[in-house]
Amino acid sequence: MKTAIVTGGAGFIGSHLVDRLVSERMFVVVLDNLCTGSWDNLAHHSEQHVKRVLCNVSDPWPSEDLPTSANLVVHLASPASPIHYRRLAIETLLVNSEGTKNALDAARRYGARFILASTSEAYGDPAVSPQPETYWGHVNPIGPRSCYDESKRFAEALTMEYIRQYDIDARILRFFNCYGPRMQSEDGRVVPNFVRQALSGQPLTIYGNGEQTRSFCYVSDEVEAIWGAATIDGLQGEVINVGNPQERTILNFAEVVADVGGVPLEIESQPLPPDDPTNRCPDITKARKLLCWEPKVGLRDGLEETFAFFRQKAY
Ligand SMILES: NC(=O)c1ccc[n+]([C@@H]2O[C@H](COP(=O)([O-])OP(=O)(O)OC[C@H]3O[C@@H](n4cnc5c(N)ncnc54)[C@H](O)[C@@H]3O)[C@@H](O)[C@H]2O)c1
């Protein structure tokens, strides 16, 4: 049986990835400090398939809890929503620097394939749209989002250096907005915000005039791309956007959410936070070519699933 180590595996994307790895008959070791995740997300897995290790991956990893061999290391641990990475700003800088180094060292020790979860935030507030991987970005290095944006950029630079110096088999995925069940309802990201507000009869909060754009990728599509990056040979050093190229304004997204949720559209406007990107749209030419991948789940279908999850939680 093959073994994978997933940092941040108790979180939103991580727990869905663990489901997939287990379904592919892998043994998964999850390292997580639960700062934004929960073991509840993995409650359906037995210890025979998933080993849970409570630790901060920015600190030295507990060798007594690690497997003797591993084929794959996926580094997902990092606060991901602005509310959390502002609250945990220094922890975010550390998990993407020290934590990435620990994950890379583990991959090197095991001779394992390595996947770094990077982000479209590496592009900052982009001056080109859609964003191809060749675009170097437009990032404020000292603003309130820089603890996340810049530390992810550092994580990418460190990963590339481990490839150059130690020849590890690493790949970098830049995730754009991903959504679906197991997102935290209060994490401030637009999908859980809107769905929670729709379910509780509140107006949907829009920051700024709602003309800023985003593109939303359903989590099963995201996991399919990670699985491709984990299993396809010959991708060492590749940096690949993973996201849905269907770009829409936040205002239009609010209309779709209200429609799927069966509620009248009511909007409450709030000021735009500093450095909020004006547009986000992945160029996925590379993902199509290298991973033979593109998103399959339509927005309305993905939102139905997300509503069903939040309804169960009784908002
Ligand atoms: N969800 C998205 O739309 C999106 C977009 C771009 C990038 N990403 C990246 O994908 C990854 C997963 O994001 P997510 O949405 O699942 O977030 P999440 O907050 O649900 O999951 C992150 C997990 O990492 C854990 N974690 C954080 N710091 C840790 C530390 N120091 N030690 C151990 N565990 C730690 C958390 O407890 C949590 O379980 C992150 O690296 C994020 O930057 C996500």
The ligand as an SDF file (V2000), in Angstrom:
LIG
                    3D

 44 48  0  0  0  0  0  0  0  0999 V2000
   -9.8450   27.2120   -0.5610 N   0  0  0  0  0  0  0  0  0  0  0  0
   -9.3620   28.0160   -1.4870 C   0  0  0  0  0  0  0  0  0  0  0  0
  -10.1230   28.6490   -2.2200 O   0  0  0  0  0  0  0  0  0  0  0  0
   -7.8770   28.1480   -1.6750 C   0  0  0  0  0  0  0  0  0  0  0  0
   -7.4080   29.0160   -2.6780 C   0  0  0  0  0  0  0  0  0  0  0  0
   -6.0470   29.1660   -2.8560 C   0  0  0  0  0  0  0  0  0  0  0  0
   -5.1610   28.4200   -2.0940 C   0  0  0  0  0  0  0  0  0  0  0  0
   -5.6220   27.5830   -1.1400 N   0  0  0  0  0  0  0  0  0  0  0  0
   -4.6300   26.8480   -0.3250 C   0  0  0  0  0  0  0  0  0  0  0  0
   -5.0600   25.5120   -0.1120 O   0  0  0  0  0  0  0  0  0  0  0  0
   -4.6710   25.0840    1.1910 C   0  0  0  0  0  0  0  0  0  0  0  0
   -5.8990   24.5500    1.9420 C   0  0  0  0  0  0  0  0  0  0  0  0
   -6.8700   25.5820    2.0330 O   0  0  0  0  0  0  0  0  0  0  0  0
   -8.2980   25.3260    2.6850 P   0  0  0  0  0  0  0  0  0  0  0  0
   -9.2590   26.2030    1.9960 O   0  0  0  0  0  0  0  0  0  0  0  0
   -8.5440   23.8830    2.7550 O   0  0  0  0  0  0  0  0  0  0  0  0
   -8.0640   25.9310    4.1360 O   0  0  0  0  0  0  0  0  0  0  0  0
   -8.4320   25.3540    5.5660 P   0  0  0  0  0  0  0  0  0  0  0  0
   -8.2120   26.4670    6.5390 O   0  0  0  0  0  0  0  0  0  0  0  0
   -9.7670   24.7030    5.5560 O   0  0  0  0  0  0  0  0  0  0  0  0
   -7.3490   24.2150    5.7810 O   0  0  0  0  0  0  0  0  0  0  0  0
   -6.0360   24.4780    6.1950 C   0  0  0  0  0  0  0  0  0  0  0  0
   -5.6270   23.3870    7.1750 C   0  0  0  0  0  0  0  0  0  0  0  0
   -4.2760   23.6100    7.5780 O   0  0  0  0  0  0  0  0  0  0  0  0
   -4.1820   23.4690    8.9950 C   0  0  0  0  0  0  0  0  0  0  0  0
   -3.0330   24.2620    9.4500 N   0  0  0  0  0  0  0  0  0  0  0  0
   -2.8460   25.5990    9.2950 C   0  0  0  0  0  0  0  0  0  0  0  0
   -1.6660   25.9620    9.8390 N   0  0  0  0  0  0  0  0  0  0  0  0
   -1.1080   24.8200   10.3360 C   0  0  0  0  0  0  0  0  0  0  0  0
    0.1200   24.5300   10.9970 C   0  0  0  0  0  0  0  0  0  0  0  0
    1.0000   25.4900   11.2890 N   0  0  0  0  0  0  0  0  0  0  0  0
    0.3860   23.2500   11.3470 N   0  0  0  0  0  0  0  0  0  0  0  0
   -0.5030   22.2570   11.0600 C   0  0  0  0  0  0  0  0  0  0  0  0
   -1.6720   22.4650   10.4330 N   0  0  0  0  0  0  0  0  0  0  0  0
   -1.9660   23.7370   10.0720 C   0  0  0  0  0  0  0  0  0  0  0  0
   -5.5300   23.9640    9.5060 C   0  0  0  0  0  0  0  0  0  0  0  0
   -5.8390   23.5370   10.8170 O   0  0  0  0  0  0  0  0  0  0  0  0
   -6.4740   23.3970    8.4540 C   0  0  0  0  0  0  0  0  0  0  0  0
   -6.8840   22.0850    8.7900 O   0  0  0  0  0  0  0  0  0  0  0  0
   -4.0080   26.2650    1.8600 C   0  0  0  0  0  0  0  0  0  0  0  0
   -2.6110   26.1330    1.7240 O   0  0  0  0  0  0  0  0  0  0  0  0
   -4.5000   27.4450    1.0600 C   0  0  0  0  0  0  0  0  0  0  0  0
   -3.5700   28.5040    1.0710 O   0  0  0  0  0  0  0  0  0  0  0  0
   -6.9640   27.4340   -0.8960 C   0  0  0  0  0  0  0  0  0  0  0  0
  1  2  1  0
  2  3  2  0
  2  4  1  0
  4  5  1  0
  4 44  2  0
  5  6  2  0
  6  7  1  0
  7  8  2  0
  8  9  1  0
  8 44  1  0
  9 10  1  0
  9 42  1  0
 10 11  1  0
 11 12  1  0
 11 40  1  0
 12 13  1  0
 13 14  1  0
 14 15  2  0
 14 16  1  0
 14 17  1  0
 17 18  1  0
 18 19  2  0
 18 20  1  0
 18 21  1  0
 21 22  1  0
 22 23  1  0
 23 24  1  0
 23 38  1  0
 24 25  1  0
 25 26  1  0
 25 36  1  0
 26 27  1  0
 26 35  1  0
 27 28  2  0
 28 29  1  0
 29 30  1  0
 29 35  2  0
 30 31  1  0
 30 32  2  0
 32 33  1  0
 33 34  2  0
 34 35  1  0
 36 37  1  0
 36 38  1  0
 38 39  1  0
 40 41  1  0
 40 42  1  0
 42 43  1  0
M  CHG  2   8   1  16  -1
M  END
$$$$
